[in-house]
């Protein structure tokens, strides 16, 4: 942790720290199981201990960080079982939300989906200088746009949290350190999902979304439990 970040002074410094630490977890700068040392974080972000501690507590509530009695904070661990559980929960809620969105969605909803898709598509994952952070944000925005018209703040909030949890696993299958074979590729998956949703074909949409996430779980499950852990450790060494 030798790179120094500067966070501007603000009355919402704790909120800024939540976003900064969360972003660095999603980018794999802090990896699952990493101990988050207060002194190192203060130097890294160039802020005091209070906003960092407040941010870490909020990230515990958001399941990005765990707090261990007498031991402090660590980045939340990951596992294949948890990944499967996240995807199962997403499947149950997203299906209901998508059906409601199709029933209530208007032209403005359709245009928001098209816009979100084109913003995501502008970032090509095959490019060597791809911005994975920006792609991740646009990827979540696309999936949220699909269900935005469901008119249920609770479902939208829950699904956004689920998609953020999925992002914690992204470096396993999508980062610049992976070769072209093991890295995730879109292969037009989001385009066909968009077309099916805009056609209000619920069953096809659900099938395509399921295949989309099955693609991701297949990449993770292609690794043995030992290799799954080794992939995390390898990424950690490459980021050091």
N, C-alpha and C positions, 0 to 999 in steps of 0.2 A: 504494500500500500504506500508507494513512494511518490505517487502523483498528487499534487496539491490542487484541490478545487476551491474556488472562492464563491461563497454564497452571499449575495447582496444583503445589506441590512434591511430589515422590514419588521413591521409589527406582527406579521404572520410568518416569522422565521421558522417556527416549528412545522407549519404546513409545508414550507419550502423544503425542509429537511426530510419530511415524509416522502415527498416526490423525488428528491435527489437519491435517497437511500433505496427506495423502491426501484427507481430507474436502474441503479447500479446492480441491484439484485437481478433484475430482468435481463440486463446485458451480460450477466455472468462475471462481473467484476468482483462481486462477493458471491461465492458459490454455496450450495447447500451444505450445512454443517459448519461453515466458517464461523469462528468466534468473532464477535463484533466488539473490539476493544475500545473503550471510551476514549482513551488518550490518542489512539491512532485515528479514530474518527474525527476528533477535534482538530488534529493536524491536517488531515486529509481535506476536510471541508472548511477549515479555517473559521470555525464558530465555537461558541462556548458549550459547556456540557449540558446545560438545561434544555435547550431546544433539541439537542440530539436525543437525550433521554426521553423527552416527551414524544419525539418522532418514533423512537423504537417501541414505546408502549402502544402507540397507534398501530404500528405495523404488526405487533403481536395480535391485536384485535382483527387485523386484516389477514392473518395467517401467513405473512411473509417472514416473520421472525418469531422465534420461541424464546421464552425467558425461563432460565433454569435457576431454582433457588440456590443461593450462595455461589453461583457460577456466572451469572450475567446473561447476556444475550447472544444468540446464535442465529444464523440464517436457517430458516425452516428446512428440515430434510425433505428429500423427495424419494419416491419409491414407485415401482410399477403398480402396486396395489392401490396407492393413492391416486395415481393417474387414471386407472380404470374407474375408481370411485367418482372422480371428478367428471369423467365423461358420461358415466351412467346418470349422474345427477343432472348434467347439462341436457342429456337426451330427454329426460322426463319433463323438465320445465320448458325447454325451448320448443318442444312440439306443441304444447298448449299455447305458448306465446305467439308462435308463427301462425297457428290457425286463427287466433283472434285478430292478428295483424292483417291477415288476408281478408277477413270479414269486414274490417273497419277501415282498411287502408284506402287512401284516395290518390289522386294524381301527384300531390305533393310528396306523399310517401314513396311512390314509385320513383320520382325524380331524385329523392334523397338516396335511394338504393343505387341508382345508376351513377350518381355523383360519387358516392363512397367507393363503388367498384373502380371507377376510373382513377380516383386518387390512389388507390392501392395498386392498381395495375401499372401506374407510372413508375413504380419502383420495381425494377427487374431483379429477381433473386439470383439470376445467373451472372450478374455483373460483379466483377472482383471488388469494387468499392461500394457495394450495396450497404445502405444504412439500415441495419436490422432493427434498430430502435424505432425509427420512423415507420418502417414496414409493419412492425408489431402494433403500433398505435393505429395505423390505418386498417390493419386486419381486424382488430377488435371493433373499430368504427363500422366496418362493413357488416359484420355479423350483428351488431346492435341495430344498424339501420334496417335489417331484414325484419326485425320484430318491433321496431319503434312504435308502430301504429297499434300495438296490442292494448294500449291505454291502461297499463298496469304498472305504476311506478315500482311496486314491490318486485314484480317479476323482472323488470328491466334492471333494477339495482342488483338483484340476486344473480342474474345472468352476467352482468358486467363483472361482478366479483368472481364468478366461475371462470370467465374468459381470462381474467387477470391471473387466476391460479394456474391456468393452462400455460400462460406465458412463462411461469417459473420453470417450465420444462423445456422451453424453446431451445436452449443451448445444446440440448441432447441431440436434436435433429436439424438444427438450423443455426449455423454460425460459420464464419469464414475459415475456421480451422479444420472443417470437415472436407473430405474429398467429394467430388461430384456424385459419386455412387451412393454414399451414405447420407448426403444432405437432402433435405426436403425440397421437392420441386412441385410447382403448382399444377402443371400439365392441364391448364384450362378448368380446374375444378371449380373455382369461384365463378367463372363465366356461366357454366351450365346451372349452377345453383341460382344465380341471379335470374337467368332466363325462366327457370321453373317457377320461381317465386312470383315474378312479374306476370306469368301466365296463370297465376292463382291455382297451380296444381300442387295441392298440399302433399299428397302421397309421394309424388316424384321428388318434391323439394326435400322432404324428410329422408327419403332414400339417398339422395345425393349428399346431403349434409352428413348423414351417417357414414357414407363411404369416404367423405372428406376426412372425418375424424378417425375412421378406421385406418386410413393411410398413415396417419400420425402414430397411432398406437402400434401398428404393424412395424413401423421403423423402430420404435422403442422395444417392442417384444422380440425383434430379430436379434437383440442382444440378450445373452444369458444374464441372470442376476449379477454374476461376477463381472461380465463385460459392461453391463449398465453402470455399475459403480466405477469401473475403470474409465468409462467415457467421461464421467464427471471429473475424476482425478486427472485425466489427460488434459481436459479443458482448463483445469485449475493450473496445471504446470505451464501450459502455453500462455496463460494470462499473467503469469508471475513476472 
